[in-house]
Amino acid sequence: MKISITFLGTGTSQGVPVIACDCQVCTSVNSKDRRLRASVLINIDNKNFVIDTGPDFRYQMLRENITAIEAILYTHKHKDHTAGLDDVRAFNFHLKKEIDVFCDKSVKETLKNEYSYIFSRYKYPGIPRIKINEIKNNVDFYIKNIVFKPIQVFHHKLPVLGFRVGDFTYITDAKTIAEVEIKKIIGSEILVVNALRIDEHISHFNLKEALNFIEIVKPKKAFLTHISHLMGKHNDVSKYLPENVYLAYDGLKITS
């Protein structure tokens, strides 16, 4: 199974540059230092799957010229990962069908609360049309005969789902990962994991923690995402990374 991955966004909740910030990262002219909210597009056998629809979802779809998606997978309920859901309606119009959404119970409840108009008995013309498929007990699930393996991590105390498909694993907003979940990741050839900044953080891996985790998993290649302006400039940080570890950047395309 050949998998192609496009990094739609590699930034943290504020994105980079941060509003009103004049630090060296936010004022950098290097395009790799400009980061939209974290999300990836996975293409398998010409079928597109999106993990998270943050506030930049519309622009990300336009930038990559995406005209069809099979499903959306959500990692957790925070706004920087869900705020673009309304723009799914463009795909409804174009594809003339509902879009499947896969998420845990917490995300399901949040979407029903924050997008109540989608789920109301009276369907206002033009609203997004989605079908929620609840991921229960972190059990593997199928989309178009492709198996997706949920991996539970913790974002401080909030459960968050990572996903493995084939030899590719994507994890965001992780601070702790249980041994039983790490075993699900072992064997991945490509690992994407969050690394917020240099200094420690209460709910995210910092750079050192992410590198330690990568050393445990031992993928062939690892890419760091969900990066803040406090990490430093892309080119500067890249000089100090192990040879199989890379800072991801918006628009980067890789294959597994």
C-alpha beads as a LAMMPS data file, in Angstrom:
LAMMPS data file: protein, C-alpha beads

256 atoms
255 bonds

1 atom types
1 bond types

-500.0 500.0 xlo xhi
-500.0 500.0 ylo yhi
-500.0 500.0 zlo zhi

Masses

1 110.0

Atoms # bond

1 1 1 0.000 0.000 0.000
2 1 1 1.557 3.274 -1.142
3 1 1 0.767 6.238 1.051
4 1 1 1.429 9.879 0.196
5 1 1 1.306 12.487 2.948
6 1 1 0.980 16.251 2.577
7 1 1 1.558 18.472 5.590
8 1 1 -1.328 20.926 5.351
9 1 1 -0.175 22.781 8.464
10 1 1 2.645 22.295 10.961
11 1 1 2.020 25.057 13.480
12 1 1 0.593 25.174 16.962
13 1 1 -2.728 26.740 17.987
14 1 1 -1.625 30.319 17.279
15 1 1 0.104 29.494 14.031
16 1 1 3.342 31.170 12.954
17 1 1 3.737 34.100 12.694
18 1 1 1.829 34.927 15.862
19 1 1 -0.347 38.046 15.750
20 1 1 1.579 41.143 16.894
21 1 1 4.819 39.225 17.513
22 1 1 8.074 40.665 16.194
23 1 1 10.430 37.833 17.186
24 1 1 13.020 36.526 14.704
25 1 1 10.820 33.570 13.759
26 1 1 7.633 35.540 13.205
27 1 1 9.482 38.106 11.088
28 1 1 11.457 35.508 9.117
29 1 1 11.260 35.705 5.324
30 1 1 11.791 31.931 5.028
31 1 1 8.522 30.323 3.932
32 1 1 9.340 27.277 6.086
33 1 1 8.938 29.482 9.160
34 1 1 5.316 30.238 8.284
35 1 1 3.053 27.595 9.787
36 1 1 -0.707 27.104 9.577
37 1 1 -2.539 25.050 12.202
38 1 1 -1.547 21.364 12.282
39 1 1 -3.214 18.986 9.829
40 1 1 -2.226 16.351 7.280
41 1 1 -3.686 14.964 4.074
42 1 1 -3.192 11.238 3.499
43 1 1 -3.631 9.893 -0.024
44 1 1 -4.038 6.134 -0.456
45 1 1 -4.959 4.688 -3.856
46 1 1 -6.128 8.136 -4.995
47 1 1 -8.411 8.487 -1.965
48 1 1 -7.905 11.510 0.295
49 1 1 -8.212 11.405 4.080
50 1 1 -7.740 14.485 6.253
51 1 1 -6.648 14.437 9.873
52 1 1 -8.126 17.529 11.605
53 1 1 -9.806 20.579 10.103
54 1 1 -8.403 23.598 11.884
55 1 1 -9.165 27.278 11.251
56 1 1 -7.011 27.199 8.099
57 1 1 -8.780 24.226 6.499
58 1 1 -10.335 26.192 3.618
59 1 1 -7.056 27.749 2.564
60 1 1 -5.203 24.443 2.938
61 1 1 -7.625 22.699 0.587
62 1 1 -7.332 25.505 -1.957
63 1 1 -3.544 25.622 -1.726
64 1 1 -3.259 21.892 -2.441
65 1 1 -6.042 21.939 -5.060
66 1 1 -8.016 19.216 -3.272
67 1 1 -11.327 18.489 -4.990
68 1 1 -12.454 15.392 -3.076
69 1 1 -12.025 13.822 0.350
70 1 1 -13.250 10.442 1.583
71 1 1 -13.250 11.167 5.297
72 1 1 -12.065 13.383 8.133
73 1 1 -10.405 11.952 11.221
74 1 1 -10.249 14.035 14.393
75 1 1 -7.535 13.796 17.007
76 1 1 -9.334 15.815 19.693
77 1 1 -11.838 18.569 20.356
78 1 1 -9.689 21.705 20.580
79 1 1 -10.569 24.525 18.196
80 1 1 -7.231 24.571 16.392
81 1 1 -8.148 21.061 15.188
82 1 1 -11.912 21.399 14.562
83 1 1 -12.692 25.029 13.664
84 1 1 -12.783 24.467 9.891
85 1 1 -15.568 21.892 9.851
86 1 1 -18.116 24.259 8.287
87 1 1 -16.052 24.435 5.093
88 1 1 -16.761 20.759 4.475
89 1 1 -19.971 21.906 2.792
90 1 1 -17.980 22.800 -0.330
91 1 1 -17.219 19.102 -0.713
92 1 1 -20.884 18.272 -0.088
93 1 1 -21.872 20.492 -3.006
94 1 1 -19.150 19.191 -5.302
95 1 1 -19.386 15.487 -4.467
96 1 1 -23.136 15.459 -3.778
97 1 1 -22.759 13.329 -0.653
98 1 1 -22.173 13.441 3.079
99 1 1 -18.615 13.428 4.371
100 1 1 -17.705 10.724 6.868
101 1 1 -16.203 11.923 10.131
102 1 1 -14.350 9.581 12.500
103 1 1 -13.802 10.693 16.093
104 1 1 -14.130 9.647 19.727
105 1 1 -17.117 10.398 21.960
106 1 1 -15.585 13.606 23.341
107 1 1 -15.133 15.105 19.872
108 1 1 -18.582 13.904 18.804
109 1 1 -20.225 15.716 21.721
110 1 1 -18.190 18.866 21.103
111 1 1 -19.089 18.990 17.421
112 1 1 -22.770 18.553 18.218
113 1 1 -22.576 21.421 20.694
114 1 1 -20.450 23.863 18.710
115 1 1 -22.060 23.070 15.346
116 1 1 -25.599 22.532 16.603
117 1 1 -27.089 23.827 13.349
118 1 1 -25.590 20.842 11.500
119 1 1 -27.465 18.426 13.743
120 1 1 -30.744 20.296 14.243
121 1 1 -33.997 18.676 13.170
122 1 1 -34.601 21.494 10.703
123 1 1 -31.844 21.372 8.087
124 1 1 -31.133 24.942 7.008
125 1 1 -30.251 25.069 3.301
126 1 1 -26.523 24.922 2.636
127 1 1 -25.326 23.581 5.967
128 1 1 -22.529 20.976 6.051
129 1 1 -23.642 17.370 5.758
130 1 1 -21.566 14.906 7.722
131 1 1 -21.922 11.398 9.065
132 1 1 -20.224 10.842 12.409
133 1 1 -18.648 7.452 13.005
134 1 1 -17.666 7.109 16.651
135 1 1 -14.338 5.458 17.413
136 1 1 -14.996 3.287 20.457
137 1 1 -12.491 1.764 22.863
138 1 1 -9.612 2.657 20.532
139 1 1 -10.508 -0.271 18.287
140 1 1 -9.172 -0.422 14.713
141 1 1 -11.651 0.748 12.088
142 1 1 -11.955 0.642 8.322
143 1 1 -12.539 3.363 5.764
144 1 1 -12.879 2.158 2.158
145 1 1 -11.324 -1.186 3.163
146 1 1 -8.283 0.594 4.608
147 1 1 -7.545 -0.141 8.257
148 1 1 -6.797 2.764 10.595
149 1 1 -5.348 2.075 14.023
150 1 1 -6.173 4.661 16.740
151 1 1 -3.423 5.395 19.249
152 1 1 -4.330 7.107 22.513
153 1 1 -2.008 9.744 23.885
154 1 1 -2.557 12.400 26.528
155 1 1 -2.480 16.165 26.022
156 1 1 -1.931 16.952 29.723
157 1 1 -5.080 15.162 30.999
158 1 1 -7.078 15.233 27.756
159 1 1 -7.194 11.973 25.742
160 1 1 -6.094 12.546 22.156
161 1 1 -6.033 10.100 19.260
162 1 1 -3.089 9.540 16.984
163 1 1 -3.506 7.319 13.941
164 1 1 -1.478 4.630 12.229
165 1 1 -2.217 3.480 8.699
166 1 1 0.197 1.068 7.102
167 1 1 3.748 2.077 8.013
168 1 1 2.774 5.696 8.737
169 1 1 1.910 7.045 12.196
170 1 1 0.692 10.555 13.012
171 1 1 0.637 11.890 16.575
172 1 1 -0.138 15.433 17.653
173 1 1 -0.681 17.200 20.983
174 1 1 1.024 14.454 22.992
175 1 1 2.696 14.831 26.359
176 1 1 2.491 11.234 27.605
177 1 1 1.988 7.912 25.819
178 1 1 1.407 4.615 27.613
179 1 1 3.628 1.632 26.868
180 1 1 0.721 -0.350 25.424
181 1 1 0.082 2.445 22.903
182 1 1 3.758 2.753 22.000
183 1 1 3.714 -0.925 21.023
184 1 1 1.106 -0.060 18.364
185 1 1 3.546 2.414 16.833
186 1 1 6.651 0.238 16.801
187 1 1 7.468 -0.802 13.247
188 1 1 6.319 2.438 11.656
189 1 1 8.668 3.519 8.902
190 1 1 7.514 7.126 9.081
191 1 1 6.546 8.792 12.349
192 1 1 5.115 12.289 12.687
193 1 1 5.069 13.644 16.224
194 1 1 4.522 17.000 17.892
195 1 1 7.403 19.091 19.227
196 1 1 6.163 22.438 20.479
197 1 1 9.322 24.266 21.519
198 1 1 12.724 23.957 23.194
199 1 1 11.536 24.508 26.778
200 1 1 9.251 22.072 28.573
201 1 1 5.472 22.483 28.336
202 1 1 2.651 21.087 30.446
203 1 1 0.735 19.466 27.602
204 1 1 3.087 19.001 24.640
205 1 1 6.375 17.258 23.933
206 1 1 9.207 19.710 23.759
207 1 1 12.055 19.012 21.337
208 1 1 14.025 16.819 23.757
209 1 1 10.974 14.727 24.670
210 1 1 10.021 14.269 21.017
211 1 1 13.554 13.124 20.140
212 1 1 13.554 10.704 23.074
213 1 1 10.242 9.272 21.883
214 1 1 11.565 8.902 18.341
215 1 1 14.562 7.000 19.722
216 1 1 12.163 4.549 21.420
217 1 1 10.076 3.972 18.280
218 1 1 13.066 3.926 15.900
219 1 1 11.289 4.764 12.632
220 1 1 13.281 5.079 9.421
221 1 1 12.283 8.729 9.284
222 1 1 10.578 11.073 11.727
223 1 1 9.028 14.484 11.165
224 1 1 8.273 17.068 13.839
225 1 1 5.032 19.065 13.701
226 1 1 2.746 21.280 15.835
227 1 1 5.676 23.700 16.147
228 1 1 5.507 27.130 17.798
229 1 1 7.561 30.239 17.162
230 1 1 9.428 29.422 20.391
231 1 1 11.150 26.479 18.684
232 1 1 13.407 28.775 16.682
233 1 1 14.027 29.234 12.969
234 1 1 13.531 26.204 10.744
235 1 1 17.037 26.259 9.281
236 1 1 18.733 26.826 12.641
237 1 1 16.939 23.994 14.453
238 1 1 17.386 21.598 11.526
239 1 1 21.182 21.740 11.907
240 1 1 21.005 20.029 15.298
241 1 1 18.579 17.211 14.516
242 1 1 19.573 13.558 14.074
243 1 1 20.050 12.553 10.437
244 1 1 16.692 10.751 10.225
245 1 1 14.673 13.505 11.946
246 1 1 13.294 16.554 10.154
247 1 1 11.242 19.621 10.946
248 1 1 8.116 19.323 8.838
249 1 1 6.922 22.437 7.037
250 1 1 3.675 23.457 5.372
251 1 1 3.267 21.893 1.944
252 1 1 5.912 19.197 2.494
253 1 1 5.036 15.955 0.682
254 1 1 6.417 12.554 1.645
255 1 1 5.656 8.934 0.765
256 1 1 5.527 5.761 2.812

Bonds

1 1 1 2
2 1 2 3
3 1 3 4
4 1 4 5
5 1 5 6
6 1 6 7
7 1 7 8
8 1 8 9
9 1 9 10
10 1 10 11
11 1 11 12
12 1 12 13
13 1 13 14
14 1 14 15
15 1 15 16
16 1 16 17
17 1 17 18
18 1 18 19
19 1 19 20
20 1 20 21
21 1 21 22
22 1 22 23
23 1 23 24
24 1 24 25
25 1 25 26
26 1 26 27
27 1 27 28
28 1 28 29
29 1 29 30
30 1 30 31
31 1 31 32
32 1 32 33
33 1 33 34
34 1 34 35
35 1 35 36
36 1 36 37
37 1 37 38
38 1 38 39
39 1 39 40
40 1 40 41
41 1 41 42
42 1 42 43
43 1 43 44
44 1 44 45
45 1 45 46
46 1 46 47
47 1 47 48
48 1 48 49
49 1 49 50
50 1 50 51
51 1 51 52
52 1 52 53
53 1 53 54
54 1 54 55
55 1 55 56
56 1 56 57
57 1 57 58
58 1 58 59
59 1 59 60
60 1 60 61
61 1 61 62
62 1 62 63
63 1 63 64
64 1 64 65
65 1 65 66
66 1 66 67
67 1 67 68
68 1 68 69
69 1 69 70
70 1 70 71
71 1 71 72
72 1 72 73
73 1 73 74
74 1 74 75
75 1 75 76
76 1 76 77
77 1 77 78
78 1 78 79
79 1 79 80
80 1 80 81
81 1 81 82
82 1 82 83
83 1 83 84
84 1 84 85
85 1 85 86
86 1 86 87
87 1 87 88
88 1 88 89
89 1 89 90
90 1 90 91
91 1 91 92
92 1 92 93
93 1 93 94
94 1 94 95
95 1 95 96
96 1 96 97
97 1 97 98
98 1 98 99
99 1 99 100
100 1 100 101
101 1 101 102
102 1 102 103
103 1 103 104
104 1 104 105
105 1 105 106
106 1 106 107
107 1 107 108
108 1 108 109
109 1 109 110
110 1 110 111
111 1 111 112
112 1 112 113
113 1 113 114
114 1 114 115
115 1 115 116
116 1 116 117
117 1 117 118
118 1 118 119
119 1 119 120
120 1 120 121
121 1 121 122
122 1 122 123
123 1 123 124
124 1 124 125
125 1 125 126
126 1 126 127
127 1 127 128
128 1 128 129
129 1 129 130
130 1 130 131
131 1 131 132
132 1 132 133
133 1 133 134
134 1 134 135
135 1 135 136
136 1 136 137
137 1 137 138
138 1 138 139
139 1 139 140
140 1 140 141
141 1 141 142
142 1 142 143
143 1 143 144
144 1 144 145
145 1 145 146
146 1 146 147
147 1 147 148
148 1 148 149
149 1 149 150
150 1 150 151
151 1 151 152
152 1 152 153
153 1 153 154
154 1 154 155
155 1 155 156
156 1 156 157
157 1 157 158
158 1 158 159
159 1 159 160
160 1 160 161
161 1 161 162
162 1 162 163
163 1 163 164
164 1 164 165
165 1 165 166
166 1 166 167
167 1 167 168
168 1 168 169
169 1 169 170
170 1 170 171
171 1 171 172
172 1 172 173
173 1 173 174
174 1 174 175
175 1 175 176
176 1 176 177
177 1 177 178
178 1 178 179
179 1 179 180
180 1 180 181
181 1 181 182
182 1 182 183
183 1 183 184
184 1 184 185
185 1 185 186
186 1 186 187
187 1 187 188
188 1 188 189
189 1 189 190
190 1 190 191
191 1 191 192
192 1 192 193
193 1 193 194
194 1 194 195
195 1 195 196
196 1 196 197
197 1 197 198
198 1 198 199
199 1 199 200
200 1 200 201
201 1 201 202
202 1 202 203
203 1 203 204
204 1 204 205
205 1 205 206
206 1 206 207
207 1 207 208
208 1 208 209
209 1 209 210
210 1 210 211
211 1 211 212
212 1 212 213
213 1 213 214
214 1 214 215
215 1 215 216
216 1 216 217
217 1 217 218
218 1 218 219
219 1 219 220
220 1 220 221
221 1 221 222
222 1 222 223
223 1 223 224
224 1 224 225
225 1 225 226
226 1 226 227
227 1 227 228
228 1 228 229
229 1 229 230
230 1 230 231
231 1 231 232
232 1 232 233
233 1 233 234
234 1 234 235
235 1 235 236
236 1 236 237
237 1 237 238
238 1 238 239
239 1 239 240
240 1 240 241
241 1 241 242
242 1 242 243
243 1 243 244
244 1 244 245
245 1 245 246
246 1 246 247
247 1 247 248
248 1 248 249
249 1 249 250
250 1 250 251
251 1 251 252
252 1 252 253
253 1 253 254
254 1 254 255
255 1 255 256
